[in-house]
Amino acid sequence: MYVQVTDLSKTIRKKPVLRDVNVGFEQGEIHAVVGPNGSGKTMLLRAICGFIRPDQGGVTIGGKPVEFNRKLPESVGVIIENPGFVLSETGMGNLTYLAGINHAFDREETDRLLTIFNLRDHADEKVKSYSLGMRQKLAIVQALMEHQRLVLLDEPTNGLDEDSVSVFLEEMRHQREHGTTIIIASHHSDELDQIADRFYQIADGQLHKARD
């Protein structure tokens, strides 16, 4: 199993946010984690990224353990909560800086993604001038531009119009064809019905497989 979550539990301010989560995510598939706000889906993604320290259990990626606040075993593309862009910099400036951290800037792939999400003509504009939807699309580009093998997306279609949602869904299919493992947390099950290989439901920090 490419991503393995084992006996994972986490309590924050005396409230259990993850309860004995056991799940494996196969490589090269799109996995949908569906649940309402506050159900634990964001915390699950944060745990997979090593952004929180579990009270018990753990996560492995490619058989290697994920450690709290340490470099991940593999490159992971992430959207969790609000994208942290430098608003006074341009869209391209932000992407260049973020990709440069891992020395993985691929101009051709970045231009492809900017083009399909209709951002290419805005790449040299400052992010503070972007609409909410444009910032969300820039976040999607950032999560995909380094050819990451694993991509974790939390409510990725927030702020997107209908056409942009269609572009996003088609890009997810494209990524899957190239072997990317994608985990999407969302409350929009109707959108994920169109692309997901496997469905999971989460409520009160407990995860259950809904269907394949």
C-alpha positions as CSV (number, residue, x, y, z in Angstrom):
1,M,0.0,0.0,0.0
2,Y,1.5,3.3,-1.1
3,V,0.0,5.4,1.8
4,Q,-0.8,3.5,4.9
5,V,-2.5,5.0,7.9
6,T,-2.5,2.8,11.0
7,D,-4.4,3.2,14.3
8,L,-4.3,6.9,13.9
9,S,-5.8,9.0,16.7
10,K,-5.6,12.7,17.6
11,T,-7.3,14.8,20.3
12,I,-7.1,18.6,20.2
13,R,-8.4,20.6,23.2
14,K,-10.0,17.5,24.7
15,K,-11.9,16.9,21.5
16,P,-11.1,13.7,19.4
17,V,-10.6,14.8,15.8
18,L,-9.3,11.4,14.5
19,R,-10.4,8.1,16.1
20,D,-8.4,4.9,15.3
21,V,-8.2,5.6,11.6
22,N,-7.0,2.6,9.5
23,V,-6.8,3.1,5.8
24,G,-4.6,2.3,2.8
25,F,-4.4,4.4,-0.3
26,E,-3.3,2.6,-3.5
27,Q,-0.8,4.2,-5.9
28,G,-2.1,5.8,-9.1
29,E,-5.7,6.1,-7.9
30,I,-8.0,9.0,-7.0
31,H,-9.3,8.6,-3.4
32,A,-12.3,10.7,-2.2
33,V,-12.7,11.4,1.5
34,V,-16.1,12.9,2.0
35,G,-17.5,14.5,5.1
36,P,-19.0,17.7,6.5
37,N,-17.0,20.6,8.0
38,G,-15.4,19.5,11.3
39,S,-15.6,15.8,10.5
40,G,-11.8,15.3,10.5
41,K,-11.0,15.2,6.9
42,T,-8.6,18.1,7.0
43,M,-6.9,16.7,10.1
44,L,-6.4,13.4,8.2
45,L,-4.6,15.2,5.4
46,R,-2.5,17.2,7.9
47,A,-1.5,13.9,9.6
48,I,-0.5,12.4,6.3
49,C,1.7,15.5,5.7
50,G,3.3,15.3,9.1
51,F,1.7,18.6,10.1
52,I,0.3,17.2,13.3
53,R,1.7,14.8,15.9
54,P,-0.6,11.8,16.4
55,D,-1.5,10.7,19.9
56,Q,-1.2,7.2,18.7
57,G,-0.6,5.4,15.4
58,G,1.2,6.6,12.4
59,V,1.5,7.1,8.6
60,T,3.9,5.7,6.0
61,I,4.4,6.8,2.4
62,G,6.1,4.2,0.2
63,G,6.9,2.2,3.3
64,K,8.7,5.0,5.0
65,P,7.4,6.7,8.2
66,V,6.0,10.2,8.2
67,E,7.5,12.1,11.1
68,F,6.0,15.2,12.7
69,N,7.4,18.5,11.2
70,R,10.1,16.7,9.3
71,K,10.8,16.3,5.5
72,L,8.4,13.9,4.0
73,P,9.7,10.6,2.5
74,E,8.6,11.8,-1.0
75,S,7.6,15.0,-2.7
76,V,4.0,15.8,-2.0
77,G,1.7,18.4,-3.6
78,V,-0.6,19.9,-1.0
79,I,-3.6,22.2,-0.7
80,I,-4.7,22.4,2.9
81,E,-6.8,25.3,4.1
82,N,-5.8,28.8,2.8
83,P,-2.9,28.8,0.3
84,G,0.0,30.8,1.8
85,F,1.0,32.9,-1.1
86,V,3.0,36.2,-0.8
87,L,0.4,38.6,-1.9
88,S,2.8,41.3,-2.9
89,E,4.5,39.0,-5.4
90,T,3.3,37.9,-8.8
91,G,1.7,34.5,-9.4
92,M,4.7,33.3,-11.3
93,G,7.0,34.7,-8.7
94,N,5.3,32.7,-6.0
95,L,5.4,29.5,-8.1
96,T,9.1,30.0,-9.0
97,Y,10.0,30.5,-5.3
98,L,8.0,27.5,-4.1
99,A,9.4,25.2,-6.8
100,G,12.9,26.5,-6.1
101,I,12.8,25.2,-2.6
102,N,12.9,21.6,-4.0
103,H,14.9,22.6,-7.1
104,A,12.0,21.2,-9.1
105,F,10.8,24.1,-11.3
106,D,9.6,22.8,-14.6
107,R,8.7,25.8,-16.7
108,E,6.9,23.8,-19.5
109,E,4.7,22.0,-17.0
110,T,4.0,25.1,-15.1
111,D,3.0,27.0,-18.3
112,R,0.7,24.1,-19.3
113,L,-1.1,24.2,-15.9
114,L,-1.4,28.0,-15.9
115,T,-2.8,27.9,-19.5
116,I,-5.5,25.3,-18.8
117,F,-6.6,27.1,-15.7
118,N,-6.7,30.4,-17.6
119,L,-4.0,32.0,-15.5
120,R,-1.2,32.4,-18.1
121,D,-2.2,36.0,-18.9
122,H,-2.3,36.8,-15.2
123,A,1.0,35.2,-14.2
124,D,2.9,38.5,-14.0
125,E,0.2,40.2,-11.9
126,K,0.5,40.4,-8.1
127,V,-1.5,37.8,-6.2
128,K,-3.2,40.5,-4.1
129,S,-5.1,41.5,-7.3
130,Y,-6.4,37.9,-7.8
131,S,-10.0,36.9,-7.1
132,L,-10.7,34.1,-4.7
133,G,-11.1,31.7,-7.6
134,M,-7.9,32.8,-9.2
135,R,-6.0,32.2,-6.0
136,Q,-7.5,28.7,-5.7
137,K,-6.5,27.9,-9.2
138,L,-3.0,29.1,-8.5
139,A,-2.9,26.8,-5.5
140,I,-3.9,23.9,-7.7
141,V,-1.1,24.7,-10.1
142,Q,1.4,24.9,-7.2
143,A,0.2,21.5,-5.9
144,L,0.8,19.8,-9.3
145,M,3.7,21.6,-11.0
146,E,6.6,19.6,-9.6
147,H,5.3,16.2,-10.9
148,Q,4.6,15.0,-7.3
149,R,3.8,11.3,-7.0
150,L,1.3,12.1,-4.2
151,V,-1.1,15.0,-4.1
152,L,-3.4,15.9,-1.2
153,L,-6.2,18.4,-1.9
154,D,-8.5,19.8,0.8
155,E,-11.7,21.3,-0.8
156,P,-9.8,22.1,-4.0
157,T,-12.9,23.4,-5.9
158,N,-13.7,26.1,-3.3
159,G,-14.3,29.4,-5.1
160,L,-14.2,27.8,-8.6
161,D,-16.8,28.5,-11.2
162,E,-18.5,25.7,-13.1
163,D,-16.0,25.8,-16.1
164,S,-13.0,25.8,-13.8
165,V,-14.4,22.8,-11.9
166,S,-14.7,20.9,-15.2
167,V,-11.0,21.8,-16.0
168,F,-10.0,20.6,-12.5
169,L,-11.8,17.3,-12.9
170,E,-10.2,16.7,-16.3
171,E,-6.8,17.5,-14.9
172,M,-7.3,15.0,-12.1
173,R,-7.9,12.3,-14.8
174,H,-4.8,13.4,-16.6
175,Q,-2.7,13.2,-13.4
176,R,-4.1,9.7,-12.7
177,E,-3.1,8.6,-16.2
178,H,0.4,9.6,-15.3
179,G,0.5,7.5,-12.1
180,T,-0.2,10.2,-9.6
181,T,-1.8,9.2,-6.3
182,I,-4.5,11.7,-5.4
183,I,-6.4,12.1,-2.1
184,I,-9.2,14.7,-2.2
185,A,-11.1,15.8,0.9
186,S,-14.3,17.5,0.2
187,H,-18.0,17.8,1.0
188,H,-18.8,17.9,-2.8
189,S,-19.5,14.2,-3.4
190,D,-21.3,15.0,-6.6
191,E,-18.1,16.3,-8.2
192,L,-15.9,13.5,-6.9
193,D,-18.4,10.9,-8.2
194,Q,-17.1,11.8,-11.7
195,I,-13.5,10.9,-11.0
196,A,-12.8,9.0,-7.8
197,D,-11.8,5.3,-7.9
198,R,-12.5,4.8,-4.2
199,F,-14.8,6.6,-1.7
200,Y,-14.4,7.0,2.0
201,Q,-16.8,8.8,4.4
202,I,-15.6,10.5,7.6
203,A,-17.7,11.7,10.5
204,D,-16.6,12.6,14.1
205,G,-13.0,11.6,13.2
206,Q,-14.0,8.0,12.2
207,L,-13.3,6.9,8.6
208,H,-15.2,4.2,6.8
209,K,-14.9,2.9,3.2
210,A,-18.1,3.9,1.4
211,R,-17.5,2.1,-2.0
212,D,-15.0,1.4,-4.7
